Amino acid sequence: MALRRHRLIQRRKTFGYSQESLAERLGVDRTTVVRWERADSEPQPWVRPRLADALGVSPEELGDLLADIGSARTRRDERLSAALKNPRTVDLSTVANLRLALTHLIDSYDASPSIAILPEASRLHSEVRLLREHAAGEAVRHALRNVEAAASIFMGQLVWDASQRRSAQAALSYYDQAAHAAKQNKDAETEAQARLRRGFIALYSEGDPKGGLALAAGAEELASRRGDCTLSALALLHIGEANAMMGDRAACERALGQAESQLSRADHDGQAGATDSAGQLNRLAGSCYLHLGDPKRAQLLLEGVPSEIRERRKSHAIALGNLALAHLRQRDLDGATETLHQVIDAIEETRGGGAVNVLFAAGRELRPWRDRPDVQEVMDRTLALMSS
């Protein structure tokens, strides 16, 4: 059951801070504020006076705010509780609260292990499906299908990540649910997202770049038809990676160039998510050049991963893992081991499955140098990580 520092959250909102703006004032990452509010960590002593000042409380009052930790379930909206008892009474206001709760969970993804988020996300997903099955009125059912599709995509992401990308069947089932709900609502964007997520599994779990290419191409077609340049660009980046896995450099670079063009259009049009997707460009392009056997080019791209990705701890850990591989394949062991320590730091905090897989791949390539003390230290930390 998820815990929250509800009074701390309310105090922040009362003073008009978003998590990001409070983090900026305090000189910390947004994910740090997320962890405080989720009761996953405590503010360090050096930041407490500044936090108290920002929230307009004394040090003692701040201590009280931090000590007030309660279950998210006990603070739930009364209308939702009533609707769960009598699903036919669910209304659009209740659906909006469900969507908000899902947004908060999604926002916590990069700061928390997926296994810690799963219980709350699973409960919300089940409740949405229950309400959708029994809701009266097409407008409410339509809104619930929107939330169900988004919750299904998030559940697929969580279960796949929690299994360290080894078990794909449950994730695929959730993505099928998302696609079905999206089709019923004639929502091509969400259907494309579900199809692209299936492509991720083909690429990174099943080792099937041809299948991943087909799924990413289908997602790109849907996104383009809808005029969603951001989603089209993301699909094109994975089309590029699928081609790189198959050794087709020309097709890979063509897709990367098309993705960059689409991102420029999305940014010009002010489309949602354009900045986040642009931040993925160097990360995925760097991965492409690793597959293509060009670690020097990969290193240049991965070192240029922008700040938007660095704040997304799980994605950034994958980028760092690939950067370590780029160093390693150029026989730069100092750069590789230094970067792998950063990867392990991130994994210890977030348990991101993608980064774990890259770490293990790097560990295998490090074996010829296992007698070096710095390499042995990385291997010892990796073993400890597997045992924890």
TAVEN-V954808 format. One record per run of one state. SS is the DSSP state (A for helix, B for strand, O for the rest). FROM is the first residue (numbers start at 1). TO is the last residue. If there is no record, write none. Layout:
ss->SS from->FROM to->TO
ss->SS from->FROM to->TO
This chain:
ss->O from->1 to->2
ss->B from->3 to->4
ss->O from->5 to->5
ss->A from->6 to->14
ss->O from->15 to->18
ss->A from->19 to->26
ss->O from->27 to->29
ss->A from->30 to->37
ss->O from->38 to->44
ss->A from->45 to->55
ss->O from->56 to->58
ss->A from->59 to->67
ss->O from->68 to->69
ss->B from->70 to->71
ss->O from->72 to->72
ss->A from->73 to->75
ss->O from->76 to->77
ss->A from->78 to->85
ss->O from->86 to->86
ss->A from->87 to->89
ss->O from->90 to->91
ss->A from->92 to->107
ss->O from->108 to->108
ss->A from->109 to->111
ss->O from->112 to->113
ss->A from->114 to->134
ss->O from->135 to->137
ss->A from->138 to->162
ss->O from->163 to->168
ss->A from->169 to->184
ss->O from->185 to->187
ss->A from->188 to->204
ss->O from->205 to->208
ss->A from->209 to->226
ss->O from->227 to->228
ss->A from->229 to->245
ss->O from->246 to->248
ss->A from->249 to->269
ss->O from->270 to->273
ss->A from->274 to->291
ss->O from->292 to->294
ss->A from->295 to->303
ss->O from->304 to->306
ss->A from->307 to->310
ss->O from->311 to->312
ss->A from->313 to->328
ss->O from->329 to->332
ss->A from->333 to->350
ss->O from->351 to->352
ss->A from->353 to->369
ss->O from->370 to->372
ss->A from->373 to->387
ss->O from->388 to->388
